[in-house]
Amino acid sequence: MKENLLERITSSPEICHGQPCIRGLRYPVTLILDLLGSGMAYGDILDDYPDLERDDILASIIYAAKLGRVKSIEMVMVWSSLLMLNLLKN
């Protein structure tokens, strides 16, 4: 199920300069993580951003956790590229 949630994370040069975003919307993953880090609860985020869903928040957390396991910035680039290629194939 976790891997399916990662399909919600998209990246396109036309949207937020290629930053990982939620479902092609203009909500960067970093925004969601910043909101959570500031202490906002899921419900508060969903109230403030009605386009978002609970699974979008979970996907952002999973994405960040995967990035946190990467040992170098080069691996982040490789991992992100592979993730995007995998999502494009589906």
C-alpha positions in Angstrom: 0.0 0.0 0.0 2.8 2.4 0.8 4.2 2.2 -2.8 0.8 3.0 -4.2 0.7 6.2 -2.1 4.0 7.3 -3.8 2.1 7.4 -7.1 0.5 10.6 -5.7 3.9 12.3 -5.8 4.6 13.8 -9.3 7.2 15.9 -10.8 7.0 18.0 -14.0 9.1 20.9 -15.2 5.9 22.9 -15.8 4.7 22.6 -12.3 6.6 24.3 -9.4 9.8 24.1 -11.4 9.9 20.3 -11.2 9.7 20.0 -7.5 7.9 16.9 -6.2 4.2 17.8 -5.9 1.0 16.2 -4.9 -1.0 14.7 -7.8 0.2 17.3 -10.4 -1.3 20.0 -8.3 0.7 23.0 -7.2 1.3 21.7 -3.7 5.0 20.8 -3.3 5.8 18.0 -0.9 7.9 20.4 1.1 4.8 22.5 1.8 3.0 19.6 3.3 6.1 18.6 5.4 6.5 22.2 6.6 2.9 22.4 7.7 3.2 19.1 9.6 6.5 20.4 11.1 4.8 23.5 12.3 2.4 21.4 14.3 -0.6 21.5 12.1 -2.9 18.4 12.4 -4.0 16.5 9.3 -7.5 17.8 9.7 -6.3 21.4 9.8 -4.3 21.0 6.6 -7.2 19.3 4.8 -9.5 22.2 5.9 -7.1 24.8 4.7 -6.3 23.0 1.4 -9.6 21.3 0.2 -7.9 19.9 -2.9 -5.7 17.7 -0.7 -6.7 14.3 0.7 -5.4 12.4 3.7 -3.4 10.0 1.5 -1.6 13.0 0.0 -0.2 13.8 3.4 0.7 10.2 4.0 2.4 10.1 0.6 4.5 13.2 1.5 5.7 11.6 4.7 6.6 8.3 3.0 8.4 10.3 0.2 10.4 12.2 2.8 11.2 9.0 4.7 12.6 7.4 1.6 14.7 10.4 0.9 16.0 10.3 4.4 17.4 6.8 3.8 19.5 8.0 0.9 23.3 8.1 1.6 24.3 10.9 -0.9 22.8 13.6 -3.0 23.7 11.7 -6.1 21.6 8.8 -4.9 18.7 11.2 -4.3 18.9 12.2 -8.0 19.1 8.6 -9.1 16.2 7.5 -6.8 14.0 10.4 -7.9 14.7 9.7 -11.6 13.9 6.1 -11.2 10.7 6.8 -9.3 9.5 9.2 -12.0 10.4 6.7 -14.8 8.5 4.0 -12.9 5.5 6.3 -12.5 5.5 7.2 -16.2 5.5 3.6 -17.2 2.3 2.9 -15.2 
